[in-house]
Amino acid sequence: MLSYLILPRHVAVCLAIVLILPCAAPAMAGDKPVAIVEDTNGSVPGVAALDLLRAGRKIVLPPKATMIVSYLDSCRRENIRGGTITIGTEQSTVDNGEIVREQLACDPVALALSPEQANQSAAIVFRQPDKIAGDPIAERAAFMMDTRRPLLVAPGIAVAQIVDLRHPERRWSVRLKDGVAELGVGQKPLDAGGVYEVSADGRKVIFRIGKDATDAPLKLLKRIIRLAS
């Protein structure tokens, strides 16, 4: 024999809400940037150079518009013309458009890759390690940059602190826009042969600028420094 419980309408509604809420979709895991826009050409609504991109985002390119996307972990650089782009974790998919991929040599430390990520990404070509014998300050650096204008990528960070380790009295702050800052813009480029510490929110990394480093434009992946979270 079945029995029924009749509740007032406002109680029944509240009970229904309580029962439904646990079934709501959870927040997406791993919601961190996987790629960065290097450049755009033509009208690309809602997208600009140096925008960070998350997996699953869709971007519609008009037929004659182009966009260069660089992937932070896989070190792939994509030149895309027209079509609908879906951002993946290591590369994009493009419908009704054209895509040309390029594999770049990257520094796993500069890109904040864990050893597991580096081992799993067999396609990545890493830069050769650089050692400076007899220079204890340079030996503190985790990696070398070939540019005097490195690009700092630190999602969730508004301000980072820079220290010139060869001249510790030289300290300054850089303000990040949506987690990105060009360290040499608005001031002179960093010194060739210089060694610097960048820190923010408990994270820090030490890097050096190569003695033959340039301030001419380089492909974005060769300029990026990421602060590990």
Protein Blocks (a to p, Z undefined) as FASTA:
>chain_A
ZZdddddfklmmmmmmmmmmmmpccddehiacfbdcfbdcdjdehiaehiacdehiacdd
dfkbccddddfklopacddeehjddddfkbccdehiacddddddddfklnopafklmmmm
mmbccddddddehilklmmpmbdcfbfbdcdddehiabdcdddfklmmlccddddeehia
cfkgoiacddehiacdddeehiacdddddfkbcfbdcdfklmcccddZZ
